Amino acid sequence: MKIVISPAKSLDYESALPVKVYTEPSFIDDAEKLNKVLSKKKPKALSDLMSISDKLAQLNWQRNQDFTTPFTPDNARQAIYAFSGDVYQGLDAYSLTEEKMMALQEKLRILSGQYGILKPLDLMQPYRLEMGTSLKIGRKKNIYEYWGNRLTNFLNDEMAQGELLVNLASNEYYNVLQPKNIKATIITPIFKDWKNDKLKIISFFAKKARGSMVRYIIDNDANTLEDIKGYNLDDYQFSQEHTLKENQPVFIR
């Protein structure tokens, strides 16, 4: 089984690291090419490109200038400990044992605009480049075109025919893949909450649930769709009644 999730805008480069082991990103050369394009853009251009405040534009301009290879523990941090958004709070990687972290390293893949695909322990330097950014790179008009089919091919190389790929990424990031060309069986869990007597996907809760689903899979060594349906964290329960497609199990609370 492999799992894909999105990165996070919020980053943490201060908390103490529970695991010192690290690996190198598979697409580090491509990340460097992207940085060469980004580092030429002034803060105002970054603000316009990414629709961010002047303060954030200045911060990310500096990040782009500071980007340097090779990555080492002195200038970079493992991705799973660097991202700190809602998904990562739900996953709570800091409380994983080293044995469970090695299982996470085997199963989890983080889709990234800057780095393509990251394994949890891959080193990364701080950045901001969402997958949906209309950044022109050479003849490629945006990030999706830049990555093309390479991320799909990467996942295929890692998986066997019919193996499960659990999609816990947002649409923005999942859209960089070509599902029809993926040889795995794709499972996309959906999380809904009752609000005003209606079941709705509430972004904040859904993001956190995606992270806790990853944690559930690792903690319970889940490997099948039936295993996944057993997810019951944060009061969510699988609902056969609300599941319209077998490969899109719905969890409600």
KESE-981176 format. One line per 4 residues: for each residue x, y, z of N, C-alpha, C, O. Coordinates in steps of 0.1 Angstrom, whole numbers, padded with zeros to 4 digits, m for minus. Layout:
% residues N
X:Y:Z:X:Y:Z:X:Y:Z:X:Y:Z ~ ...
END
This chain:
% residues 253
0008:m0012:0000:0000:0000:0000:0009:0013:0000:0019:0013:0007 ~ 0004:0022:m0008:0010:0036:m0007:m0001:0046:m0004:m0013:0043:m0007 ~ 0003:0057:0003:m0007:0067:0006:m0001:0080:0001:0011:0083:0002 ~ m0010:0089:m0005:m0005:0102:m0009:m0013:0113:m0001:m0025:0111:0001
m0006:0123:0003:m0012:0134:0010:m0006:0147:0004:0004:0147:m0003 ~ m0012:0158:0007:m0008:0171:0003:0003:0176:0013:0004:0171:0024 ~ 0011:0186:0009:0020:0193:0019:0012:0203:0027:m0001:0203:0027 ~ 0018:0212:0034:0012:0222:0042:0019:0236:0040:0031:0236:0037
0011:0246:0041:0018:0260:0039:0025:0263:0052:0036:0269:0051 ~ 0020:0259:0064:0027:0262:0076:0038:0252:0078:0037:0240:0076 ~ 0050:0257:0083:0062:0249:0085:0067:0251:0099:0065:0261:0105 ~ 0074:0241:0103:0081:0241:0116:0095:0236:0115:0098:0225:0112
0104:0246:0117:0118:0242:0116:0125:0244:0130:0137:0246:0131 ~ 0117:0244:0141:0122:0247:0154:0121:0235:0164:0130:0233:0172 ~ 0110:0228:0163:0108:0217:0173:0119:0207:0172:0125:0204:0162 ~ 0122:0201:0184:0132:0191:0185:0128:0178:0176:0117:0174:0176
0138:0173:0169:0136:0161:0161:0136:0148:0169:0146:0146:0175 ~ 0126:0140:0168:0126:0127:0175:0134:0116:0168:0138:0107:0174 ~ 0136:0118:0155:0143:0109:0146:0154:0116:0138:0151:0126:0132 ~ 0166:0111:0139:0177:0118:0132:0179:0112:0118:0186:0119:0109
0174:0101:0115:0176:0094:0102:0169:0103:0091:0159:0109:0093 ~ 0176:0104:0079:0171:0112:0068:0174:0106:0055:0183:0098:0054 ~ 0167:0110:0045:0169:0105:0031:0169:0118:0022:0166:0129:0026 ~ 0173:0115:0009:0174:0127:0000:0162:0126:m0010:0158:0115:m0014
0156:0138:m0013:0144:0138:m0022:0148:0132:m0036:0159:0134:m0041 ~ 0139:0124:m0041:0141:0118:m0054:0142:0128:m0066:0149:0125:m0076 ~ 0136:0140:m0064:0136:0149:m0075:0143:0162:m0071:0139:0173:m0075 ~ 0154:0161:m0064:0161:0172:m0059:0166:0181:m0071:0166:0193:m0069
0171:0175:m0082:0175:0183:m0093:0164:0191:m0099:0166:0203:m0103 ~ 0152:0186:m0100:0140:0193:m0105:0137:0204:m0095:0133:0215:m0100 ~ 0138:0202:m0082:0135:0212:m0072:0144:0224:m0074:0141:0236:m0072 ~ 0157:0221:m0077:0167:0231:m0079:0164:0239:m0091:0166:0251:m0091
0159:0233:m0102:0155:0240:m0114:0144:0250:m0111:0144:0261:m0116 ~ 0134:0245:m0103:0123:0254:m0100:0128:0266:m0092:0123:0277:m0094 ~ 0137:0263:m0083:0142:0274:m0074:0149:0284:m0083:0149:0296:m0080 ~ 0156:0280:m0093:0163:0290:m0101:0154:0299:m0108:0157:0311:m0110
0142:0294:m0111:0131:0303:m0117:0126:0312:m0106:0124:0324:m0108 ~ 0122:0307:m0095:0116:0314:m0084:0126:0325:m0078:0122:0336:m0075 ~ 0139:0321:m0077:0148:0330:m0071:0151:0343:m0079:0156:0353:m0073 ~ 0147:0343:m0091:0148:0355:m0100:0136:0365:m0098:0137:0376:m0102
0126:0360:m0091:0114:0369:m0089:0115:0377:m0077:0119:0372:m0066 ~ 0112:0390:m0078:0113:0399:m0067:0101:0397:m0058:0091:0390:m0062 ~ 0101:0402:m0045:0090:0400:m0036:0076:0404:m0042:0066:0397:m0040 ~ 0076:0415:m0049:0063:0420:m0055:0058:0410:m0065:0046:0407:m0066
0067:0404:m0073:0063:0394:m0083:0058:0382:m0076:0048:0376:m0081 ~ 0064:0378:m0065:0059:0366:m0058:0046:0369:m0052:0037:0360:m0052 ~ 0044:0381:m0047:0031:0384:m0041:0020:0383:m0051:0009:0378:m0049 ~ 0022:0388:m0063:0012:0388:m0074:0010:0373:m0079:m0001:0369:m0081
0021:0366:m0080:0020:0352:m0085:0012:0343:m0076:0004:0335:m0080 ~ 0015:0345:m0063:0009:0335:m0053:m0003:0341:m0045:m0008:0334:m0037 ~ m0006:0354:m0048:m0017:0360:m0041:m0014:0360:m0026:m0023:0356:m0018 ~ m0003:0364:m0022:0001:0365:m0008:0005:0379:m0004:0007:0387:m0012
0005:0381:0009:0008:0394:0015:0023:0398:0012:0031:0390:0009 ~ 0026:0411:0013:0039:0416:0011:0049:0409:0021:0060:0406:0018 ~ 0044:0407:0034:0052:0401:0044:0056:0386:0040:0067:0382:0041 ~ 0046:0379:0036:0048:0365:0031:0057:0365:0019:0065:0356:0017
0055:0374:0010:0063:0375:m0002:0078:0377:0001:0087:0371:m0005 ~ 0080:0386:0011:0094:0389:0015:0100:0376:0021:0112:0373:0019 ~ 0092:0369:0030:0097:0357:0036:0101:0347:0026:0112:0341:0027 ~ 0093:0345:0016:0095:0334:0006:0106:0339:m0004:0113:0330:m0010
0107:0351:m0007:0118:0356:m0015:0131:0352:m0008:0141:0348:m0015 ~ 0132:0355:0005:0144:0351:0013:0147:0336:0012:0158:0332:0011 ~ 0136:0328:0014:0137:0314:0013:0143:0310:m0001:0152:0301:m0001 ~ 0138:0316:m0011:0143:0313:m0025:0158:0316:m0026:0165:0309:m0033
0162:0327:m0020:0176:0331:m0021:0185:0322:m0013:0197:0319:m0017 ~ 0180:0316:m0002:0188:0308:0007:0189:0293:0003:0197:0286:0008 ~ 0180:0290:m0007:0180:0276:m0012:0194:0272:m0016:0201:0279:m0024 ~ 0199:0261:m0011:0213:0256:m0015:0214:0241:m0014:0207:0235:m0006
0221:0235:m0023:0224:0221:m0023:0239:0219:m0020:0247:0227:m0023 ~ 0243:0207:m0015:0234:0196:m0011:0226:0199:0002:0230:0207:0010 ~ 0215:0192:0003:0207:0193:0016:0215:0185:0027:0219:0173:0024 ~ 0215:0190:0038:0221:0184:0050:0212:0187:0062:0204:0195:0062
0214:0179:0073:0206:0182:0085:0209:0196:0090:0201:0201:0099 ~ 0219:0203:0086:0222:0216:0091:0214:0227:0083:0212:0238:0088 ~ 0210:0224:0070:0203:0234:0062:0189:0229:0058:0183:0237:0050 ~ 0185:0218:0062:0172:0212:0058:0166:0204:0069:0173:0202:0080
0154:0199:0067:0147:0192:0078:0138:0181:0071:0134:0183:0060 ~ 0137:0170:0078:0128:0159:0072:0114:0164:0070:0108:0171:0079 ~ 0108:0161:0058:0095:0167:0055:0084:0164:0065:0076:0173:0067 ~ 0084:0152:0071:0073:0149:0080:0073:0157:0092:0063:0159:0099
0085:0163:0096:0086:0171:0107:0086:0186:0103:0086:0195:0112 ~ 0088:0189:0091:0088:0203:0086:0074:0208:0084:0071:0220:0087 ~ 0065:0200:0078:0051:0205:0076:0043:0204:0089:0045:0195:0096 ~ 0035:0214:0091:0028:0215:0104:0013:0219:0103:0008:0224:0113
0007:0217:0091:m0007:0221:0090:m0017:0211:0096:m0012:0202:0103 ~ m0029:0212:0092:m0040:0204:0099:m0038:0189:0096:m0040:0181:0106 ~ m0034:0185:0084:m0032:0171:0081:m0021:0165:0090:m0022:0154:0095 ~ m0011:0173:0092:0001:0168:0100:m0002:0168:0115:0004:0160:0122
m0011:0177:0119:m0015:0176:0133:m0023:0164:0136:m0022:0158:0146 ~ m0032:0160:0126:m0039:0148:0127:m0030:0135:0127:m0033:0126:0133 ~ m0020:0136:0119:m0010:0125:0118:m0002:0123:0131:0001:0112:0136 ~ 0003:0135:0136:0011:0136:0148:0023:0127:0148:0025:0117:0155
0032:0130:0138:0043:0121:0135:0053:0121:0147:0061:0112:0149 ~ 0053:0132:0155:0062:0133:0166:0060:0122:0177:0070:0119:0184 ~ 0049:0117:0177:0046:0106:0187:0048:0092:0182:0045:0082:0189 ~ 0052:0091:0169:0054:0078:0164:0067:0072:0169:0077:0079:0171
0067:0059:0172:0080:0052:0175:0088:0052:0163:0084:0054:0151 ~ 0101:0049:0164:0110:0048:0153:0106:0037:0144:0107:0038:0131 ~ 0101:0026:0149:0097:0015:0141:0085:0019:0133:0084:0016:0121 ~ 0075:0026:0138:0064:0031:0131:0068:0041:0121:0062:0042:0110
0078:0049:0124:0082:0059:0114:0088:0052:0102:0087:0057:0091 ~ 0095:0041:0104:0100:0034:0092:0089:0028:0084:0090:0027:0072 ~ 0078:0024:0090:0066:0019:0083:0060:0031:0075:0056:0029:0064 ~ 0060:0043:0081:0055:0055:0074:0063:0058:0063:0058:0062:0052
0077:0057:0064:0086:0060:0053:0083:0051:0041:0085:0055:0030 ~ 0079:0039:0044:0077:0029:0033:0064:0032:0026:0063:0030:0014 ~ 0053:0037:0033:0040:0038:0028:0036:0052:0023:0029:0053:0013 ~ 0041:0062:0030:0036:0076:0028:0044:0083:0017:0056:0083:0017
0037:0090:0008:0043:0099:m0001:0036:0113:m0001:0024:0113:m0002 ~ 0044:0123:0000:0038:0137:0000:0040:0144:m0013:0051:0145:m0018 ~ 0029:0148:m0019:0029:0155:m0032:0033:0169:m0030:0028:0175:m0020 ~ 0042:0175:m0038:0047:0188:m0035:0050:0196:m0048:0055:0190:m0058
0046:0208:m0049:0048:0216:m0060:0063:0218:m0063:0068:0217:m0074 ~ 0071:0220:m0052:0085:0223:m0053:0093:0210:m0055:0103:0209:m0063 ~ 0090:0199:m0048:0098:0187:m0047:0092:0175:m0054:0098:0164:m0054 ~ 0080:0177:m0060:0074:0166:m0067:0068:0156:m0058:0056:0156:m0055
0076:0146:m0053:0071:0137:m0043:0082:0136:m0032:0094:0135:m0035 ~ 0078:0136:m0020:0087:0135:m0008:0083:0123:0000:0071:0120:0003 ~ 0093:0115:0004:0091:0105:0014:0092:0112:0028:0098:0123:0029 ~ 0086:0107:0038:0085:0114:0051:0099:0119:0056:0100:0130:0061
0109:0111:0054:0122:0114:0060:0132:0121:0050:0143:0124:0053 ~ 0126:0125:0038:0134:0132:0028:0136:0146:0034:0127:0153:0039 ~ 0149:0151:0033:0152:0165:0037:0145:0175:0027:0145:0172:0015 ~ 0141:0186:0033:0136:0197:0024:0139:0210:0031:0140:0211:0043
0141:0220:0023:0143:0233:0028:0130:0241:0027:0121:0237:0018 ~ 0127:0251:0035:0114:0258:0035:0111:0264:0022:0120:0270:0015 ~ 0099:0263:0018:0095:0269:0005:0080:0272:0005:0073:0268:0014 ~ 0075:0279:m0005:0061:0280:m0008:0059:0280:m0023:0063:0289:m0030
0053:0269:m0028:0050:0268:m0042:0039:0258:m0043:0041:0245:m0044 ~ 0026:0263:m0044:0015:0254:m0045:0014:0248:m0058:0019:0253:m0068 ~ 0008:0236:m0059:0008:0228:m0072:0000:0236:m0082:0003:0235:m0094 ~ m0010:0244:m0078:m0018:0251:m0087:m0013:0264:m0092:m0019:0272:m0099
0000:0268:m0088:0006:0280:m0092:0009:0281:m0107:0014:0271:m0113 ~ 0005:0292:m0114:0007:0293:m0128:0021:0299:m0131:0023:0309:m0136 ~ 0031:0291:m0126:0045:0295:m0128:0050:0289:m0141:0050:0277:m0143 ~ 0055:0297:m0150:0061:0292:m0163:0075:0288:m0161:0084:0295:m0156
0078:0276:m0165:0092:0270:m0164:0096:0266:m0177:0092:0255:m0182 ~ 0105:0273:m0184:0109:0270:m0198:0096:0270:m0206:0089:0280:m0207 ~ 0094:0259:m0213:0082:0258:m0222:0070:0253:m0214:0059:0252:m0220 ~ 0071:0250:m0202:0060:0245:m0194:0052:0257:m0188:0059:0265:m0182
0039:0257:m0190:0032:0269:m0186:0028:0269:m0171:0024:0280:m0166 ~ 0029:0258:m0164:0025:0257:m0150:0032:0245:m0143:0039:0237:m0150 ~ 0029:0244:m0130:0036:0233:m0123:0031:0219:m0127:0039:0210:m0127 ~ 0018:0218:m0130:0013:0205:m0135:0020:0200:m0147:0024:0189:m0148
0022:0209:m0157:0029:0206:m0169:0044:0202:m0166:0050:0194:m0172 ~ 0050:0210:m0157:0064:0207:m0153:0066:0193:m0148:0075:0186:m0153 ~ 0057:0189:m0140:0059:0175:m0134:0053:0164:m0144:0058:0153:m0144 ~ 0044:0168:m0153:0039:0159:m0163:0035:0146:m0157:0027:0145:m0148
0040:0135:m0164:0036:0121:m0159:0047:0115:m0150:0046:0103:m0147 ~ 0057:0123:m0146:0068:0117:m0138:0064:0112:m0124:0070:0102:m0120 ~ 0055:0119:m0118:0051:0115:m0105:0042:0102:m0105:0043:0094:m0096 ~ 0034:0101:m0116:0026:0089:m0118:0036:0077:m0120:0034:0067:m0115
0046:0080:m0129:0055:0069:m0132:0063:0065:m0119:0066:0053:m0117 ~ 0066:0075:m0111:0074:0072:m0099:0065:0063:m0089:0071:0053:m0084 ~ 0053:0066:m0088:0044:0057:m0079:0043:0043:m0085:0043:0033:m0078 ~ 0041:0043:m0099:0040:0030:m0105:0052:0021:m0103:0051:0009:m0101
0063:0027:m0103:0076:0020:m0101:0077:0014:m0087:0083:0004:m0085 ~ 0070:0021:m0078:0070:0016:m0064:0060:0006:m0060:0061:m0001:m0050 ~ 0050:0004:m0069:0038:m0004:m0066:0037:m0016:m0075:0042:m0016:m0086 ~ 0030:m0026:m0070:0027:m0038:m0078:0013:m0036:m0083:0005:m0028:m0078
0010:m0043:m0094:m0004:m0043:m0100:m0014:m0046:m0090:m0014:m0056:m0083 ~ m0024:m0037:m0089:m0035:m0040:m0080:m0033:m0036:m0065:m0042:m0037:m0057 ~ m0021:m0032:m0062:m0018:m0027:m0049:m0027:m0015:m0046:m0031:m0008:m0055 ~ m0030:m0012:m0033:m0038:m0001:m0030:m0030:0012:m0029:m0019:0013:m0024
m0036:0022:m0035:m0031:0036:m0034:m0042:0044:m0027:m0053:0046:m0033 ~ m0039:0048:m0014:m0049:0055:m0007:m0047:0070:m0009:m0037:0076:m0005 ~ m0057:0077:m0015:m0056:0091:m0019:m0062:0099:m0008:m0074:0100:m0006 ~ m0053:0106:0000:m0057:0115:0011:m0053:0129:0008:m0051:0137:0017
m0050:0132:m0005:m0045:0145:m0009:m0057:0153:m0013:m0068:0148:m0017 ~ m0055:0166:m0013:m0065:0175:m0019:m0066:0174:m0034:m0057:0169:m0040 ~ m0077:0179:m0040:m0078:0178:m0054:m0067:0185:m0061:m0062:0181:m0072 ~ m0063:0197:m0056:m0052:0205:m0062:m0039:0196:m0064:m0033:0197:m0074
m0036:0188:m0054:m0024:0180:m0055:m0026:0167:m0062:m0018:0162:m0070 ~ m0037:0161:m0059:m0040:0148:m0066:m0041:0149:m0081:m0038:0140:m0088 ~ m0045:0161:m0086:m0046:0164:m0100:m0033:0164:m0108:m0033:0164:m0120 ~ m0022:0163:m0101:m0009:0162:m0107:m0006:0148:m0112:0002:0146:m0120
m0014:0139:m0107:m0013:0124:m0111:m0023:0121:m0122:m0032:0129:m0125 ~ m0020:0111:m0129:m0029:0106:m0140:m0035:0093:m0135:m0030:0082:m0138 ~ m0047:0093:m0128:m0053:0081:m0122:m0055:0070:m0132:m0053:0058:m0128 ~ m0058:0073:m0145:m0061:0062:m0155:m0048:0054:m0158:m0049:0043:m0162
m0036:0060:m0155:m0024:0054:m0158:m0017:0047:m0146:m0007:0041:m0147 ~ m0024:0048:m0134:m0019:0042:m0122:m0023:0028:m0121:m0035:0025:m0123 ~ m0014:0019:m0120:m0017:0005:m0120:m0023:0000:m0107:m0027:m0012:m0106 ~ m0023:0008:m0097:m0029:0005:m0084:m0044:0006:m0083:m0050:0013:m0092
m0050:0001:m0073:m0064:0003:m0070:m0065:0015:m0061:m0060:0015:m0050 ~ m0071:0026:m0066:m0072:0038:m0059:m0084:0039:m0049:m0095:0037:m0054 ~ m0081:0042:m0037:m0091:0044:m0027:m0091:0058:m0022:m0080:0063:m0018 ~ m0102:0065:m0022:m0103:0079:m0018:m0113:0081:m0007:m0125:0082:m0009
m0108:0080:0006:m0118:0082:0017:m0123:0096:0017:m0117:0105:0014 ~ m0136:0097:0021:m0143:0110:0022:m0148:0111:0037:m0154:0102:0043 ~ m0146:0123:0042:m0150:0126:0056:m0160:0137:0057:m0159:0148:0051 ~ m0172:0133:0063:m0183:0143:0064:m0188:0145:0078:m0187:0135:0086
m0192:0157:0081:m0198:0160:0094:m0212:0165:0093:m0216:0171:0083 ~ m0220:0161:0103:m0234:0167:0103:m0233:0181:0107:m0227:0185:0117 ~ m0240:0190:0099:m0241:0204:0102:m0254:0209:0097:m0257:0208:0085 ~ m0262:0215:0106:m0276:0220:0102:m0284:0208:0095:m0290:0211:0085
m0283:0197:0101:m0291:0185:0097:m0287:0180:0083:m0294:0173:0076 ~ m0274:0184:0078:m0269:0179:0065:m0255:0174:0067:m0247:0180:0075 ~ m0252:0164:0059:m0238:0159:0059:m0230:0168:0050:m0233:0169:0038 ~ m0219:0173:0055:m0210:0182:0047:m0195:0179:0049:m0191:0174:0059
m0188:0182:0038:m0173:0181:0040:m0169:0195:0046:m0170:0205:0039 ~ m0164:0195:0058:m0159:0207:0064:m0144:0207:0064:m0137:0198:0070 ~ m0138:0216:0056:m0124:0215:0052:m0114:0213:0064:m0106:0204:0064 ~ m0116:0220:0075:m0107:0219:0086:m0107:0205:0092:m0097:0199:0094
m0119:0200:0094:m0121:0186:0100:m0116:0176:0090:m0110:0166:0094 ~ m0119:0178:0077:m0116:0168:0067:m0100:0166:0066:m0095:0155:0065 ~ m0093:0178:0067:m0079:0178:0066:m0073:0170:0078:m0064:0162:0076 ~ m0078:0173:0090:m0073:0166:0102:m0076:0151:0101:m0067:0143:0105
m0088:0148:0096:m0091:0134:0095:m0082:0126:0085:m0079:0115:0087 ~ m0078:0133:0074:m0069:0127:0065:m0056:0123:0071:m0050:0112:0069 ~ m0051:0132:0080:m0039:0129:0088:m0041:0118:0097:m0032:0109:0098 ~ m0052:0118:0104:m0055:0107:0114:m0057:0094:0107:m0055:0083:0113
m0062:0094:0095:m0064:0082:0087:m0050:0076:0084:m0048:0064:0085 ~ m0040:0084:0080:m0027:0079:0078:m0022:0073:0091:m0016:0062:0091 ~ m0024:0080:0102:m0019:0074:0115:m0026:0061:0118:m0019:0051:0123 ~ m0039:0060:0115:m0046:0048:0118:m0040:0036:0109:m0039:0025:0114
m0038:0039:0097:m0032:0029:0088:m0019:0024:0093:m0016:0012:0093 ~ m0010:0033:0098:0003:0029:0103:0002:0021:0116:0008:0011:0118 ~ m0006:0027:0125:m0008:0020:0138:m0014:0007:0138:m0011:m0002:0146 ~ m0023:0004:0128:m0030:m0008:0127:m0025:m0017:0116:m0031:m0028:0113
m0014:m0013:0109:m0009:m0021:0098:m0020:m0024:0088:m0021:m0036:0083 ~ m0028:m0014:0085:m0040:m0016:0076:m0034:m0018:0061:m0026:m0011:0057 ~ m0040:m0028:0054:m0035:m0031:0041:m0046:m0033:0031:m0043:m0034:0019 ~ m0058:m0034:0036:m0069:m0037:0027:m0080:m0027:0028:m0080:m0019:0038
m0090:m0026:0019:m0101:m0017:0020:m0109:m0020:0032:m0113:m0011:0039 ~ m0111:m0033:0036:m0118:m0036:0048:m0111:m0031:0060:m0117:m0026:0070 ~ m0098:m0031:0060:m0090:m0026:0071:m0093:m0011:0072:m0095:m0006:0083 ~ m0093:m0004:0061:m0095:0011:0061:m0109:0014:0066:m0110:0024:0073
m0118:0006:0063:m0132:0009:0068:m0133:0008:0083:m0143:0013:0089 ~ m0123:0002:0089:m0123:0001:0104:m0119:0014:0111:m0120:0015:0123 ~ m0115:0024:0103:m0111:0037:0109:m0122:0043:0117:m0134:0044:0113 ~ m0119:0046:0130:m0129:0051:0139:m0123:0062:0148:m0128:0064:0160
m0113:0069:0144:m0108:0080:0152:m0116:0092:0152:m0123:0095:0142 ~ m0115:0100:0162:m0122:0113:0163:m0137:0112:0161:m0143:0121:0156 ~ m0142:0101:0165:m0157:0098:0164:m0162:0096:0150:m0174:0095:0148 ~ m0153:0094:0140:m0158:0091:0127:m0161:0076:0126:m0154:0068:0133
m0170:0072:0118:m0174:0058:0116:m0177:0056:0101:m0182:0065:0094 ~ m0173:0045:0095:m0176:0042:0081:m0191:0041:0080:m0198:0035:0088 ~ m0197:0046:0069:m0211:0045:0067:m0213:0039:0053:m0211:0045:0043 ~ m0218:0027:0053:m0221:0020:0040:m0233:0027:0034:m0233:0028:0021
m0242:0032:0042:m0254:0039:0036:m0250:0051:0028:m0256:0054:0018 ~ m0240:0059:0032:m0236:0071:0025:m0225:0069:0015:m0221:0078:0008 ~ m0220:0057:0014:m0209:0054:0004:m0216:0050:m0009:m0222:0040:m0010 ~ m0214:0059:m0019:m0220:0057:m0032:m0211:0049:m0042:m0216:0042:m0051
m0198:0049:m0039:m0188:0042:m0047:m0179:0034:m0038:m0174:0039:m0028 ~ m0177:0021:m0041:m0169:0013:m0032:m0155:0018:m0029:m0150:0016:m0018 ~ m0149:0025:m0040:m0136:0030:m0038:m0135:0044:m0032:m0125:0050:m0031 ~ m0147:0049:m0028:m0148:0062:m0021:m0156:0060:m0008:m0167:0065:m0006
m0150:0053:0002:m0157:0050:0014:m0159:0063:0022:m0150:0072:0023 ~ m0171:0065:0027:m0175:0077:0034:m0175:0075:0049:m0181:0065:0054 ~ m0169:0084:0056:m0169:0083:0071:m0176:0095:0076:m0173:0106:0072 ~ m0185:0093:0086:m0193:0104:0091:m0192:0105:0106:m0188:0095:0113
m0196:0117:0111:m0197:0118:0125:m0207:0130:0128:m0210:0133:0139
END
